[in-house]
Amino acid sequence: MKGKVYGLFLVGMFLCCSLVHEVRAQGFVKRYISGILNDTSDISRPQFLMYPTLAYAPETSWEIGFSTLYVYYAERDTTNRLSEINGFTFFTLENQYGLWFDHAAYSPGNEWFFLGRLRIQSFPLLYHGIGKDTPQEYIARVDANQFWIKERVLRQIKNNLFFGLEMDLQRLSQVSFVPSRENQPIELPLGYEGSTNLGFGLGLVYDNRHNVLNVRKGLFSELAVFRYNPFWQSNYHFTSVITDSRIFTPLGNNTVFAAQILGHFNRGQVPFNQLSLMGGESLMRGYYTGRYRDKNQLSAQAEIRFLPFQLGFTDRIGGAIFAGTGQVFPDLKGFSLNKFVWSAGGGLRFLLFPKKDIYTRLDLAFTQEGTGIYFFIGEAF
């Protein structure tokens, strides 16, 4: 997120290691940190990581959080794909809070694939308006309570091809638009008073990745269609289509080329919080999530990963360079080849779990409007 700094986890981890070494302490803390950094466990054994986070942004002040990550192979069988469950909870000095859960889980034999997320938060959104020509500075801060649950239950119908049901429930309540400047008039968008929208749909996914946190070789492609209808208590009536394709190709023993193309298309009455939002920690890094929003979006990115660098003294440090471009638009007539925006940058990687090939990433992204810093476990896509 633009304006936020994540990454104190790494600093804290090494400071803790030094402190533990200095005082020669025994017990849980030392064993826990040593177990993470040395990764001496059996590759089939589930692993659990927890760590504090600290961030700052003008709209939240200081944010104190706590993250967890759990990775495992179903039935401890490494021929199954690596599943991951991660959580994040935080509160800020402005009395905001949040609870996040994400998961990508595979059943034994990879017969079932469960992909979903949960968000419960009271957190400000920065609103720049709707469309590709909105001002760089946000025009309003949107204070609201958000509940969002999205779940996909997919069954393998052929080798690496999954089909199933998808559900998306989003509720935005207690919404208020606070102008960035006093007495500034704001054209309030559809859904400005809040809304509850439930969508059901179908998903078709081709996925032959073995490790979703760090793909060395593979292909992921998803086509999903959601229908939001007052018949099942949605406030608005619209259809959403999402296409997401990613390819991963090795360029050498330690180098991977990765690319992604995303399309998000809406038709009907779409509230402002469920428009296609550009930006974030994964695609179009460097832009605040929702810096650009409209009914439709087409974005793409490419990345070269060096995992790890050939440094001689360690095999746990890597890096990446990336670039992306994208555009939001109201309809096909509003699409313009000269209205794409860009994002580019690079980052460092640290091999957290060597046996499971899982890295942490610290990325610095540049855009035509500024920079963004991101710290996460696992690659961006």
Secondary structure, DSSP 8 states (H G I E B T S, - for coil): -TT----HHHHHHHHHHHHHHHHT--SHHHHHHHHHHH--S-TTS-EEEEEEEEEEETTTEEEEEEEEEEEEEGGG-TTS-EEEEEEEEEEETTS-EEEEEEEEEE-GGG-EEEEEEEEEEE--EEE--SSTT--SS-SEEEEEEEEEEEEEEEEEEETTEEEEEEEEEEEEEEEEEEESSTT------TTTT-EEEEEEEEEEEEE--SBTTS-SSEEEEEEEEEEE-GGGT-SS-EEEEEEEEEEEEESSSSEEEEEEEEEEEEEE---GGGSEEE-SSSSSTTS-TTSEEESEEEEEEEEEEESS---SS-SSEEEEEEEEEEEEESSGGG--TT--EEEEEEEEEEEEEGGGTEEEEEEEEEETTEEEEEEEES---
